[in-house]
Amino acid sequence: MALSDSQTPKVFAMVAGEASGDTLGADLIASLKKRYPNSQFVGIGGPKMLAQGFESWFPMEELSVMGFFEVIKHLPELLRIRKKLISRLLVLKPDVFIGIDAPDFNFKVEATLKQNQIKAIHYVGPSVWAWREKRLLKIKKSVDGVLVLFPFEPDYYHRYNIPVKFVGHPLANQFPDIPNVLDAKTRLGYLPDDLITAILPGSRMSEVSKMADIYIQSATKLAEIYPTMHFVIPCVHERAKHRIQQAIEVFGQGLKVKLLLGKSREILEACDQALVTSGTATLECALMRKPLVLAIVVHPISYWIMKRLATTQWIGLPNILANKSLVTELIQENATPEKIALNMARLIMDQQLRNEQVSAFELQYHQLKQNASELAADAIEEWMQA
């Protein structure tokens, strides 16, 4: 007897370019496995995708490059990887290719595969609402569908007649309805009354290298105001941990600080507030309902280009979702240890500011909690059959 389409093993090709994409990819693989048992998942992914049985052809870290200038520096290697990947996929002919974020890398792959009659789907619509909306003309030619994470995004795609599905943000499903701060503090070895500030220096090594010294200097200044304060920093890998340890040796002698591999979710649940580099980490803070300050420094050329192309006044997702300056953003020359420490101290002292952030984050949590991976799998199934 012939197998039904959902019982026939499929080949799903995927590319994730950084830790947040690895999380999305792993959740999506789990949902697709339920529908298509014994299917093959190949491409480029990280440890969470590998744990789901994914076969990664290249190390994901090779794609984790931040900023325009940094991408230019690594461009020959990125182009070499992409060329090899495309060649291999054209031979394999997967049932569908799913590019997870990493738009500069993935859209070329998607466009080439679509031209060769291989379904191409992009998961995490690029920030066309923040800059370069006209990219949608190119996106339309490159993909068979786009999965978007935020409720305001589909309108942009509808204007260009691009198949689109709002799936919510998968991260929202991984956060508790009511964070258990005391339990999380205990698990990390802290006392219930310990004042804890989390420092999230980013998932890319380029971010960690750029921000480590600034963040540790900021922590030292904040500890002068709050001598009993504890700091805890999640590290994505040993290299990141080593770089932060170097910063502590130079700038953070005597600081009450713990470096933990992974455990970013537990750290966010345990902390009282957070200092964060932009990106998915700001959203994770919001989903855990933790007050935060955003601070980031990028290469001057990257910043100049971003500033010229930006169509929104914020870079932090909590501010973009709230459509107002909810969270303090300290960027480039404003991201000094003095300004960061002062704004963190204000966040600790100003109960009204804390309450305003937490109330907005509660709303954002419920907006984004949509069982994203299942909705994404629904859309992929529909577009594969179209």
C-alpha atoms as a printed R data frame, in Angstrom:
    type eleno elety resid chain resno      x      y      z
1   ATOM     1    CA   MET     A     1  0.000  0.000  0.000
2   ATOM     2    CA   ALA     A     2  1.342  3.480 -0.930
3   ATOM     3    CA   LEU     A     3  2.279  5.754  1.913
4   ATOM     4    CA   SER     A     4  0.307  8.969  2.377
5   ATOM     5    CA   ASP     A     5  2.280 12.161  1.727
6   ATOM     6    CA   SER     A     6  2.737 12.837  5.442
7   ATOM     7    CA   GLN     A     7  4.081  9.307  5.996
8   ATOM     8    CA   THR     A     8  6.606  9.531  3.165
9   ATOM     9    CA   PRO     A     9 10.032 10.480  4.560
10  ATOM    10    CA   LYS     A    10 11.078 13.944  3.381
11  ATOM    11    CA   VAL     A    11 14.374 15.773  3.078
12  ATOM    12    CA   PHE     A    12 14.287 19.135  4.840
13  ATOM    13    CA   ALA     A    13 17.269 21.386  4.205
14  ATOM    14    CA   MET     A    14 17.838 24.226  6.677
15  ATOM    15    CA   VAL     A    15 20.395 26.926  7.396
16  ATOM    16    CA   ALA     A    16 20.619 28.686 10.761
17  ATOM    17    CA   GLY     A    17 23.319 31.310 11.214
18  ATOM    18    CA   GLU     A    18 23.444 31.903 14.968
19  ATOM    19    CA   ALA     A    19 22.245 30.709 18.373
20  ATOM    20    CA   SER     A    20 18.738 32.192 18.094
21  ATOM    21    CA   GLY     A    21 18.272 30.520 14.693
22  ATOM    22    CA   ASP     A    22 19.524 27.238 16.152
23  ATOM    23    CA   THR     A    23 16.742 27.420 18.761
24  ATOM    24    CA   LEU     A    24 14.091 28.126 16.096
25  ATOM    25    CA   GLY     A    25 15.448 25.341 13.926
26  ATOM    26    CA   ALA     A    26 15.462 22.766 16.718
27  ATOM    27    CA   ASP     A    27 11.853 23.521 17.660
28  ATOM    28    CA   LEU     A    28 10.767 23.388 14.013
29  ATOM    29    CA   ILE     A    29 12.522 20.054 13.455
30  ATOM    30    CA   ALA     A    30 10.678 18.617 16.480
31  ATOM    31    CA   SER     A    31  7.323 19.735 15.010
32  ATOM    32    CA   LEU     A    32  8.115 18.488 11.498
33  ATOM    33    CA   LYS     A    33  9.263 15.113 12.840
34  ATOM    34    CA   LYS     A    34  5.772 14.509 14.264
35  ATOM    35    CA   ARG     A    35  4.259 15.000 10.798
36  ATOM    36    CA   TYR     A    36  7.026 13.382  8.748
37  ATOM    37    CA   PRO     A    37  8.657 10.567 10.757
38  ATOM    38    CA   ASN     A    38 12.036  9.231  9.575
39  ATOM    39    CA   SER     A    39 12.705 12.373  7.539
40  ATOM    40    CA   GLN     A    40 16.200 13.754  6.933
41  ATOM    41    CA   PHE     A    41 17.286 17.195  8.152
42  ATOM    42    CA   VAL     A    42 20.477 18.629  6.636
43  ATOM    43    CA   GLY     A    43 22.308 21.919  6.013
44  ATOM    44    CA   ILE     A    44 23.914 24.234  8.571
45  ATOM    45    CA   GLY     A    45 22.843 24.277 12.205
46  ATOM    46    CA   GLY     A    46 24.023 24.466 15.792
47  ATOM    47    CA   PRO     A    47 24.033 22.186 18.848
48  ATOM    48    CA   LYS     A    48 20.260 22.289 19.488
49  ATOM    49    CA   MET     A    49 19.499 21.277 15.910
50  ATOM    50    CA   LEU     A    50 22.182 18.575 16.068
51  ATOM    51    CA   ALA     A    51 20.500 17.206 19.199
52  ATOM    52    CA   GLN     A    52 17.352 16.745 17.083
53  ATOM    53    CA   GLY     A    53 19.281 14.560 14.605
54  ATOM    54    CA   PHE     A    54 20.210 17.365 12.210
55  ATOM    55    CA   GLU     A    55 23.250 16.829  9.955
56  ATOM    56    CA   SER     A    56 25.292 20.037  9.730
57  ATOM    57    CA   TRP     A    57 27.617 20.262  6.733
58  ATOM    58    CA   PHE     A    58 29.519 23.330  8.015
59  ATOM    59    CA   PRO     A    59 30.070 24.789 11.517
60  ATOM    60    CA   MET     A    60 27.290 27.279 12.279
61  ATOM    61    CA   GLU     A    61 29.799 29.607 13.945
62  ATOM    62    CA   GLU     A    62 31.308 30.395 10.530
63  ATOM    63    CA   LEU     A    63 28.083 32.269  9.699
64  ATOM    64    CA   SER     A    64 27.835 34.142 13.026
65  ATOM    65    CA   VAL     A    65 29.305 37.471 11.971
66  ATOM    66    CA   MET     A    66 27.889 40.789 13.204
67  ATOM    67    CA   GLY     A    67 27.822 44.091 11.300
68  ATOM    68    CA   PHE     A    68 28.525 45.196  7.739
69  ATOM    69    CA   PHE     A    69 32.269 45.751  8.207
70  ATOM    70    CA   GLU     A    70 32.748 42.401  9.939
71  ATOM    71    CA   VAL     A    71 30.849 40.602  7.137
72  ATOM    72    CA   ILE     A    72 33.126 42.202  4.524
73  ATOM    73    CA   LYS     A    73 36.182 40.901  6.392
74  ATOM    74    CA   HIS     A    74 34.796 37.340  6.403
75  ATOM    75    CA   LEU     A    75 33.168 37.558  2.962
76  ATOM    76    CA   PRO     A    76 35.480 35.204  1.004
77  ATOM    77    CA   GLU     A    77 34.876 32.374  3.488
78  ATOM    78    CA   LEU     A    78 31.108 33.026  3.637
79  ATOM    79    CA   LEU     A    79 30.882 32.981 -0.177
80  ATOM    80    CA   ARG     A    80 32.906 29.752 -0.337
81  ATOM    81    CA   ILE     A    81 30.572 28.054  2.152
82  ATOM    82    CA   ARG     A    82 27.468 29.290  0.341
83  ATOM    83    CA   LYS     A    83 28.726 28.099 -3.056
84  ATOM    84    CA   LYS     A    84 29.482 24.607 -1.700
85  ATOM    85    CA   LEU     A    85 26.127 24.491  0.109
86  ATOM    86    CA   ILE     A    86 24.139 25.442 -3.010
87  ATOM    87    CA   SER     A    87 25.992 22.865 -5.148
88  ATOM    88    CA   ARG     A    88 25.280 20.127 -2.633
89  ATOM    89    CA   LEU     A    89 21.592 21.090 -2.313
90  ATOM    90    CA   LEU     A    90 21.095 21.137 -6.101
91  ATOM    91    CA   VAL     A    91 22.383 17.557 -6.209
92  ATOM    92    CA   LEU     A    92 20.329 16.453 -3.184
93  ATOM    93    CA   LYS     A    93 17.104 18.183 -4.311
94  ATOM    94    CA   PRO     A    94 15.433 18.437 -0.870
95  ATOM    95    CA   ASP     A    95 11.653 18.625 -0.625
96  ATOM    96    CA   VAL     A    96 11.974 22.098  0.861
97  ATOM    97    CA   PHE     A    97 14.674 24.531  1.941
98  ATOM    98    CA   ILE     A    98 14.071 26.632  5.056
99  ATOM    99    CA   GLY     A    99 16.421 29.551  5.600
100 ATOM   100    CA   ILE     A   100 16.278 30.565  9.252
101 ATOM   101    CA   ASP     A   101 17.084 34.263  9.617
102 ATOM   102    CA   ALA     A   102 20.621 35.117  8.263
103 ATOM   103    CA   PRO     A   103 18.972 36.932  5.307
104 ATOM   104    CA   ASP     A   104 22.176 38.073  3.571
105 ATOM   105    CA   PHE     A   105 23.331 34.466  3.399
106 ATOM   106    CA   ASN     A   106 20.018 32.678  2.924
107 ATOM   107    CA   PHE     A   107 18.189 34.732  0.301
108 ATOM   108    CA   LYS     A   108 20.777 33.913 -2.384
109 ATOM   109    CA   VAL     A   109 20.449 30.215 -1.497
110 ATOM   110    CA   GLU     A   110 16.649 30.451 -1.584
111 ATOM   111    CA   ALA     A   111 16.568 32.306 -4.902
112 ATOM   112    CA   THR     A   112 18.854 29.743 -6.575
113 ATOM   113    CA   LEU     A   113 16.842 26.799 -5.262
114 ATOM   114    CA   LYS     A   114 13.502 28.370 -6.226
115 ATOM   115    CA   GLN     A   115 14.800 28.875 -9.784
116 ATOM   116    CA   ASN     A   116 15.549 25.146 -9.786
117 ATOM   117    CA   GLN     A   117 12.000 24.193 -8.687
118 ATOM   118    CA   ILE     A   118 12.941 23.488 -5.066
119 ATOM   119    CA   LYS     A   119 10.539 25.029 -2.546
120 ATOM   120    CA   ALA     A   120 12.197 27.837 -0.600
121 ATOM   121    CA   ILE     A   121 10.813 29.248  2.648
122 ATOM   122    CA   HIS     A   122 12.310 31.935  4.834
123 ATOM   123    CA   TYR     A   123 11.741 31.706  8.592
124 ATOM   124    CA   VAL     A   124 12.010 35.048 10.431
125 ATOM   125    CA   GLY     A   125 11.163 37.843  8.036
126 ATOM   126    CA   PRO     A   126 13.983 40.376  7.769
127 ATOM   127    CA   SER     A   127 13.357 43.713  9.449
128 ATOM   128    CA   VAL     A   128 11.731 45.389  6.438
129 ATOM   129    CA   TRP     A   129  9.676 47.417  8.930
130 ATOM   130    CA   ALA     A   130 12.914 48.881 10.335
131 ATOM   131    CA   TRP     A   131 14.880 49.558  7.164
132 ATOM   132    CA   ARG     A   132 14.815 48.996  3.365
133 ATOM   133    CA   GLU     A   133 11.188 47.977  2.806
134 ATOM   134    CA   LYS     A   134 11.931 47.773 -0.936
135 ATOM   135    CA   ARG     A   135 13.839 44.538 -0.195
136 ATOM   136    CA   LEU     A   136 10.424 42.886 -0.426
137 ATOM   137    CA   LEU     A   137 10.589 43.165 -4.243
138 ATOM   138    CA   LYS     A   138 13.697 40.956 -4.211
139 ATOM   139    CA   ILE     A   139 12.299 38.681 -1.482
140 ATOM   140    CA   LYS     A   140  9.209 38.011 -3.627
141 ATOM   141    CA   LYS     A   141 11.435 36.527 -6.362
142 ATOM   142    CA   SER     A   142 13.450 34.456 -3.874
143 ATOM   143    CA   VAL     A   143 10.888 32.570 -1.780
144 ATOM   144    CA   ASP     A   144  7.657 30.590 -1.815
145 ATOM   145    CA   GLY     A   145  6.663 31.854  1.640
146 ATOM   146    CA   VAL     A   146  7.845 33.797  4.666
147 ATOM   147    CA   LEU     A   147  7.218 32.935  8.320
148 ATOM   148    CA   VAL     A   148  7.139 36.070 10.487
149 ATOM   149    CA   LEU     A   149  7.381 36.352 14.256
150 ATOM   150    CA   PHE     A   150  5.642 39.638 15.025
151 ATOM   151    CA   PRO     A   151  1.948 40.555 14.592
152 ATOM   152    CA   PHE     A   152  2.589 43.816 12.705
153 ATOM   153    CA   GLU     A   153  4.678 42.149  9.945
154 ATOM   154    CA   PRO     A   154  2.163 40.420  7.575
155 ATOM   155    CA   ASP     A   155  0.802 43.763  6.302
156 ATOM   156    CA   TYR     A   156  4.171 44.536  4.706
157 ATOM   157    CA   TYR     A   157  4.197 41.221  2.823
158 ATOM   158    CA   HIS     A   158  0.552 41.497  1.753
159 ATOM   159    CA   ARG     A   159  1.406 44.778 -0.020
160 ATOM   160    CA   TYR     A   160  3.779 42.817 -2.258
161 ATOM   161    CA   ASN     A   161  1.607 39.677 -2.601
162 ATOM   162    CA   ILE     A   162  4.130 37.466 -0.834
163 ATOM   163    CA   PRO     A   163  2.725 34.369  0.949
164 ATOM   164    CA   VAL     A   164  3.205 35.054  4.657
165 ATOM   165    CA   LYS     A   165  2.202 33.535  7.989
166 ATOM   166    CA   PHE     A   166  2.449 35.120 11.439
167 ATOM   167    CA   VAL     A   167  3.481 32.287 13.735
168 ATOM   168    CA   GLY     A   168  4.269 34.178 16.917
169 ATOM   169    CA   HIS     A   169  7.685 33.881 18.477
170 ATOM   170    CA   PRO     A   170  8.791 30.352 19.437
171 ATOM   171    CA   LEU     A   171 10.744 31.767 22.368
172 ATOM   172    CA   ALA     A   172  7.505 32.861 24.043
173 ATOM   173    CA   ASN     A   173  6.492 29.201 24.453
174 ATOM   174    CA   GLN     A   174  9.719 28.488 26.306
175 ATOM   175    CA   PHE     A   175  9.139 31.077 29.027
176 ATOM   176    CA   PRO     A   176  6.971 30.510 32.112
177 ATOM   177    CA   ASP     A   177  3.622 32.250 32.605
178 ATOM   178    CA   ILE     A   178  4.908 33.321 36.025
179 ATOM   179    CA   PRO     A   179  8.725 33.342 36.427
180 ATOM   180    CA   ASN     A   180  9.833 31.640 39.655
181 ATOM   181    CA   VAL     A   181 12.609 33.980 40.809
182 ATOM   182    CA   LEU     A   182 13.280 32.315 44.177
183 ATOM   183    CA   ASP     A   183 13.566 28.838 42.709
184 ATOM   184    CA   ALA     A   184 15.900 30.078 39.950
185 ATOM   185    CA   LYS     A   185 18.089 31.898 42.487
186 ATOM   186    CA   THR     A   186 18.369 28.738 44.575
187 ATOM   187    CA   ARG     A   187 19.300 26.632 41.538
188 ATOM   188    CA   LEU     A   188 22.129 29.032 40.721
189 ATOM   189    CA   GLY     A   189 23.391 29.035 44.310
190 ATOM   190    CA   TYR     A   190 22.087 32.446 45.395
191 ATOM   191    CA   LEU     A   191 20.115 33.469 48.485
192 ATOM   192    CA   PRO     A   192 16.530 34.793 48.120
193 ATOM   193    CA   ASP     A   193 17.523 38.368 49.048
194 ATOM   194    CA   ASP     A   194 20.611 38.555 46.831
195 ATOM   195    CA   LEU     A   195 20.462 41.473 44.380
196 ATOM   196    CA   ILE     A   196 21.365 40.031 40.971
197 ATOM   197    CA   THR     A   197 22.114 41.771 37.695
198 ATOM   198    CA   ALA     A   198 22.440 39.608 34.591
199 ATOM   199    CA   ILE     A   199 24.826 40.701 31.844
200 ATOM   200    CA   LEU     A   200 24.060 39.269 28.401
201 ATOM   201    CA   PRO     A   201 26.965 40.152 26.096
202 ATOM   202    CA   GLY     A   202 25.552 38.535 22.941
203 ATOM   203    CA   SER     A   203 25.712 35.191 21.147
204 ATOM   204    CA   ARG     A   204 28.264 36.199 18.503
205 ATOM   205    CA   MET     A   205 31.953 36.230 19.341
206 ATOM   206    CA   SER     A   206 32.286 39.616 17.628
207 ATOM   207    CA   GLU     A   207 29.713 41.061 20.059
208 ATOM   208    CA   VAL     A   208 31.376 39.480 23.085
209 ATOM   209    CA   SER     A   209 34.801 40.793 22.060
210 ATOM   210    CA   LYS     A   210 33.439 44.298 21.526
211 ATOM   211    CA   MET     A   211 31.336 44.518 24.707
212 ATOM   212    CA   ALA     A   212 33.199 42.481 27.361
213 ATOM   213    CA   ASP     A   213 35.502 45.277 28.600
214 ATOM   214    CA   ILE     A   214 32.733 47.904 28.564
215 ATOM   215    CA   TYR     A   215 30.298 45.668 30.444
216 ATOM   216    CA   ILE     A   216 32.781 44.641 33.148
217 ATOM   217    CA   GLN     A   217 33.793 48.287 33.677
218 ATOM   218    CA   SER     A   218 30.084 49.173 33.935
219 ATOM   219    CA   ALA     A   219 29.555 46.381 36.489
220 ATOM   220    CA   THR     A   220 32.495 47.665 38.564
221 ATOM   221    CA   LYS     A   221 30.990 51.171 38.648
222 ATOM   222    CA   LEU     A   222 27.538 49.790 39.504
223 ATOM   223    CA   ALA     A   223 29.083 47.727 42.337
224 ATOM   224    CA   GLU     A   224 30.410 50.991 43.817
225 ATOM   225    CA   ILE     A   225 26.767 52.108 44.189
226 ATOM   226    CA   TYR     A   226 25.523 48.642 45.247
227 ATOM   227    CA   PRO     A   227 28.446 46.861 46.994
228 ATOM   228    CA   THR     A   228 26.401 43.718 47.688
229 ATOM   229    CA   MET     A   229 25.308 43.265 44.063
230 ATOM   230    CA   HIS     A   230 25.975 39.961 42.312
231 ATOM   231    CA   PHE     A   231 26.577 39.733 38.560
232 ATOM   232    CA   VAL     A   232 26.003 36.613 36.500
233 ATOM   233    CA   ILE     A   233 26.926 36.204 32.827
234 ATOM   234    CA   PRO     A   234 25.821 33.389 30.500
235 ATOM   235    CA   CYS     A   235 28.566 32.408 28.015
236 ATOM   236    CA   VAL     A   236 27.681 30.760 24.711
237 ATOM   237    CA   HIS     A   237 30.941 28.781 24.616
238 ATOM   238    CA   GLU     A   238 34.413 28.492 26.155
239 ATOM   239    CA   ARG     A   239 35.903 31.123 23.841
240 ATOM   240    CA   ALA     A   240 33.349 33.677 24.999
241 ATOM   241    CA   LYS     A   241 33.931 32.696 28.619
242 ATOM   242    CA   HIS     A   242 37.696 33.113 28.231
243 ATOM   243    CA   ARG     A   243 37.276 36.581 26.680
244 ATOM   244    CA   ILE     A   244 35.024 37.729 29.541
245 ATOM   245    CA   GLN     A   245 37.445 36.295 32.112
246 ATOM   246    CA   GLN     A   246 40.178 38.417 30.528
247 ATOM   247    CA   ALA     A   247 37.998 41.521 30.998
248 ATOM   248    CA   ILE     A   248 37.357 40.609 34.654
249 ATOM   249    CA   GLU     A   249 41.077 40.184 35.328
250 ATOM   250    CA   VAL     A   250 41.776 43.674 33.965
251 ATOM   251    CA   PHE     A   251 38.683 45.645 35.009
252 ATOM   252    CA   GLY     A   252 36.703 43.558 37.510
253 ATOM   253    CA   GLN     A   253 38.984 42.552 40.378
254 ATOM   254    CA   GLY     A   254 36.824 42.012 43.482
255 ATOM   255    CA   LEU     A   255 33.576 41.901 41.494
256 ATOM   256    CA   LYS     A   256 30.984 39.346 42.694
257 ATOM   257    CA   VAL     A   257 30.559 37.711 39.294
258 ATOM   258    CA   LYS     A   258 29.742 34.211 38.004
259 ATOM   259    CA   LEU     A   259 30.353 33.039 34.437
260 ATOM   260    CA   LEU     A   260 28.159 30.117 33.416
261 ATOM   261    CA   LEU     A   261 28.204 28.159 30.179
262 ATOM   262    CA   GLY     A   262 24.722 28.380 28.712
263 ATOM   263    CA   LYS     A   263 21.975 28.712 31.361
264 ATOM   264    CA   SER     A   264 20.844 32.080 29.946
265 ATOM   265    CA   ARG     A   265 17.196 31.208 30.637
266 ATOM   266    CA   GLU     A   266 17.859 30.291 34.287
267 ATOM   267    CA   ILE     A   267 19.996 33.397 34.717
268 ATOM   268    CA   LEU     A   268 17.232 35.637 33.361
269 ATOM   269    CA   GLU     A   269 14.675 33.996 35.645
270 ATOM   270    CA   ALA     A   270 16.907 34.496 38.688
271 ATOM   271    CA   CYS     A   271 18.018 38.074 38.034
272 ATOM   272    CA   ASP     A   272 16.386 41.302 39.163
273 ATOM   273    CA   GLN     A   273 17.408 43.271 36.066
274 ATOM   274    CA   ALA     A   274 19.630 42.849 33.028
275 ATOM   275    CA   LEU     A   275 22.189 44.662 30.900
276 ATOM   276    CA   VAL     A   276 21.854 43.441 27.340
277 ATOM   277    CA   THR     A   277 23.335 43.721 23.855
278 ATOM   278    CA   SER     A   278 20.655 44.234 21.195
279 ATOM   279    CA   GLY     A   279 19.040 41.321 19.382
280 ATOM   280    CA   THR     A   280 17.097 38.321 20.583
281 ATOM   281    CA   ALA     A   281 18.409 38.749 24.147
282 ATOM   282    CA   THR     A   282 16.337 41.928 24.574
283 ATOM   283    CA   LEU     A   283 13.234 39.959 23.614
284 ATOM   284    CA   GLU     A   284 14.189 37.143 26.020
285 ATOM   285    CA   CYS     A   285 14.345 39.718 28.824
286 ATOM   286    CA   ALA     A   286 10.896 40.990 27.889
287 ATOM   287    CA   LEU     A   287  9.472 37.462 27.771
288 ATOM   288    CA   MET     A   288 10.887 36.818 31.263
289 ATOM   289    CA   ARG     A   289  9.446 40.214 32.309
290 ATOM   290    CA   LYS     A   290 12.830 41.541 33.468
291 ATOM   291    CA   PRO     A   291 13.630 45.272 33.431
292 ATOM   292    CA   LEU     A   292 16.636 46.009 31.244
293 ATOM   293    CA   VAL     A   293 19.036 48.521 29.757
294 ATOM   294    CA   LEU     A   294 20.328 47.967 26.216
295 ATOM   295    CA   ALA     A   295 23.919 48.942 25.359
296 ATOM   296    CA   ILE     A   296 25.869 48.180 22.213
297 ATOM   297    CA   VAL     A   297 28.933 49.290 20.255
298 ATOM   298    CA   VAL     A   298 29.470 48.138 16.663
299 ATOM   299    CA   HIS     A   299 32.137 48.962 14.110
300 ATOM   300    CA   PRO     A   300 31.863 52.678 13.118
301 ATOM   301    CA   ILE     A   301 31.315 51.827  9.437
302 ATOM   302    CA   SER     A   302 28.554 49.340 10.340
303 ATOM   303    CA   TYR     A   303 26.907 51.978 12.522
304 ATOM   304    CA   TRP     A   304 27.142 54.682  9.839
305 ATOM   305    CA   ILE     A   305 25.472 52.422  7.262
306 ATOM   306    CA   MET     A   306 22.771 51.229  9.694
307 ATOM   307    CA   LYS     A   307 21.976 54.803 10.746
308 ATOM   308    CA   ARG     A   308 21.552 55.925  7.140
309 ATOM   309    CA   LEU     A   309 19.249 53.024  6.260
310 ATOM   310    CA   ALA     A   310 17.155 52.826  9.440
311 ATOM   311    CA   THR     A   311 13.453 53.695  9.311
312 ATOM   312    CA   THR     A   312 12.760 53.127 13.014
313 ATOM   313    CA   GLN     A   313 14.238 55.080 15.903
314 ATOM   314    CA   TRP     A   314 14.880 51.991 18.056
315 ATOM   315    CA   ILE     A   315 17.020 48.882 17.782
316 ATOM   316    CA   GLY     A   316 15.611 46.971 20.791
317 ATOM   317    CA   LEU     A   317 12.693 44.649 20.053
318 ATOM   318    CA   PRO     A   318 10.791 45.573 23.259
319 ATOM   319    CA   ASN     A   319 10.766 49.213 22.126
320 ATOM   320    CA   ILE     A   320  9.764 48.330 18.563
321 ATOM   321    CA   LEU     A   321  6.905 46.127 19.813
322 ATOM   322    CA   ALA     A   322  5.765 48.817 22.264
323 ATOM   323    CA   ASN     A   323  6.244 51.507 19.600
324 ATOM   324    CA   LYS     A   324  7.803 53.803 22.204
325 ATOM   325    CA   SER     A   325 11.017 54.387 24.180
326 ATOM   326    CA   LEU     A   326 10.280 51.882 26.908
327 ATOM   327    CA   VAL     A   327 13.838 50.612 27.405
328 ATOM   328    CA   THR     A   328 16.919 52.858 27.531
329 ATOM   329    CA   GLU     A   329 19.144 52.307 24.474
330 ATOM   330    CA   LEU     A   330 22.805 53.323 24.814
331 ATOM   331    CA   ILE     A   331 24.480 53.064 21.414
332 ATOM   332    CA   GLN     A   332 28.056 53.771 20.251
333 ATOM   333    CA   GLU     A   333 29.505 56.811 22.098
334 ATOM   334    CA   ASN     A   334 26.626 56.663 24.607
335 ATOM   335    CA   ALA     A   335 27.549 53.125 25.626
336 ATOM   336    CA   THR     A   336 30.167 54.212 28.164
337 ATOM   337    CA   PRO     A   337 30.692 52.461 31.507
338 ATOM   338    CA   GLU     A   338 29.595 55.656 33.303
339 ATOM   339    CA   LYS     A   339 26.317 56.036 31.380
340 ATOM   340    CA   ILE     A   340 25.539 52.321 31.544
341 ATOM   341    CA   ALA     A   341 26.098 52.221 35.328
342 ATOM   342    CA   LEU     A   342 23.972 55.354 35.903
343 ATOM   343    CA   ASN     A   343 21.092 54.021 33.793
344 ATOM   344    CA   MET     A   344 21.265 50.624 35.493
345 ATOM   345    CA   ALA     A   345 21.177 52.351 38.909
346 ATOM   346    CA   ARG     A   346 18.140 54.372 37.818
347 ATOM   347    CA   LEU     A   347 16.434 51.174 36.651
348 ATOM   348    CA   ILE     A   348 17.032 49.611 40.074
349 ATOM   349    CA   MET     A   349 15.798 52.640 42.046
350 ATOM   350    CA   ASP     A   350 12.868 53.862 39.920
351 ATOM   351    CA   GLN     A   351  9.944 51.568 40.731
352 ATOM   352    CA   GLN     A   352  7.650 53.362 38.282
353 ATOM   353    CA   LEU     A   353 10.091 52.752 35.421
354 ATOM   354    CA   ARG     A   354 10.397 49.082 36.401
355 ATOM   355    CA   ASN     A   355  6.615 48.650 36.588
356 ATOM   356    CA   GLU     A   356  6.121 50.319 33.205
357 ATOM   357    CA   GLN     A   357  8.576 47.940 31.557
358 ATOM   358    CA   VAL     A   358  7.205 44.827 33.257
359 ATOM   359    CA   SER     A   359  3.566 45.691 32.344
360 ATOM   360    CA   ALA     A   360  4.511 46.191 28.688
361 ATOM   361    CA   PHE     A   361  6.532 42.963 28.697
362 ATOM   362    CA   GLU     A   362  3.548 41.035 30.072
363 ATOM   363    CA   LEU     A   363  1.458 42.203 27.112
364 ATOM   364    CA   GLN     A   364  4.211 41.339 24.617
365 ATOM   365    CA   TYR     A   365  4.582 37.864 26.128
366 ATOM   366    CA   HIS     A   366  0.905 37.056 25.502
367 ATOM   367    CA   GLN     A   367  0.963 38.583 21.996
368 ATOM   368    CA   LEU     A   368  3.870 36.409 20.931
369 ATOM   369    CA   LYS     A   369  2.909 33.135 22.633
370 ATOM   370    CA   GLN     A   370  1.320 31.397 19.634
371 ATOM   371    CA   ASN     A   371  2.715 27.835 19.538
372 ATOM   372    CA   ALA     A   372  5.020 29.082 16.785
373 ATOM   373    CA   SER     A   373  6.749 25.867 15.738
374 ATOM   374    CA   GLU     A   374  3.447 24.068 15.109
375 ATOM   375    CA   LEU     A   375  2.068 27.033 13.134
376 ATOM   376    CA   ALA     A   376  5.327 27.195 11.166
377 ATOM   377    CA   ALA     A   377  5.089 23.469 10.394
378 ATOM   378    CA   ASP     A   378  1.445 23.976  9.274
379 ATOM   379    CA   ALA     A   379  2.488 26.693  6.833
380 ATOM   380    CA   ILE     A   380  5.469 24.699  5.514
381 ATOM   381    CA   GLU     A   381  3.213 21.682  4.929
382 ATOM   382    CA   GLU     A   382  0.699 23.878  3.067
383 ATOM   383    CA   TRP     A   383  3.353 25.598  0.894
384 ATOM   384    CA   MET     A   384  5.099 22.290  0.110
385 ATOM   385    CA   GLN     A   385  1.818 20.922 -1.277
386 ATOM   386    CA   ALA     A   386  0.900 24.107 -3.172
